[in-house]
Amino acid sequence: MPKEHDPRMTVSVGQREFEELNREWADYVAATGGGAGPVDPVLTLRRTGRILRSLDRLLASMDREDGTTDHPSAPQA
């Protein structure tokens, strides 16, 4: 039986950026209380912004297995 092509690719990301995203997500979950009570909308929006900034940095650190990058700031050929 022939092996089917797997359309997924392997990427590597910066460990520091990945850990930062995990911390920001944990802060967000703590701030929202997991839906257990009233939520401070301003704090929640601030935490959301921090997650998005952290995610942006994580994506900027991403490299594909073939060595190419798809960074928004990378020059396009």
N, C-alpha and C positions, 0 to 999 in steps of 0.2 A: 504494500500500500504506500503510494508516494506521500511524502510529508507535505502538508499544505503550507502555503506561505502565511506566516503570522504577520499581520500588518502593524503590530506594535513595534515601537523602537525603545531602546534603552537610552536613558539620559542620566547624566550625573549633575548634581547640584552642589553648591557650596554647603559644607556642613554647618558653618556659622549661620548662614541664611536660613537653613532648614530648622536649626534649633531656635532661632529668633521667631520664626513663624509658629513653631510649637508653643513657645512662651506666650506670644500674642493671642493665640487661640485659647490657651488656658485662662488668660486674663479676661478674655471676652466671655467665656463660659462662666467664670466666677462672677463677673459683673451682671450677667443676665440671670444668674441664679438657677439656670436650668429650667426656667418656667415655673419655679416654685412660689413666686410672689410678685409684688410690684417691681417694675423695672424702671430705672432712671434712663429716660430716652437720650439725654445729653451724653451721659457716660457711655451708653451703648453705641451711639454714633461715633464717639471718639475712639472707642475700642475697634469699631468696624474700620475706621480710617487707618488705624495702626496696623490692622490685619492686611488691608489692601496695600499699604506701603511696604510691609514686610514681604508680601507675595510678589510685589513688583521687583524687589531686590533678589528674591529667590529665583524668579524667572530670568533675571538678568545674569545670574550665575550659571545658568543651564547650558550644558554642552551635550550634543548628541553623540552616540557611539561612533559615528563616522568622523568625528572631530570637527564637524561644522557647527556653527552657532546660528541661532535665529534671534539674537538680541535686537530689540528695537533700535538700540543705539549703534549696532554694528553696521559698518558701511556695506551698501548693497552693490554687487558687481553688475 
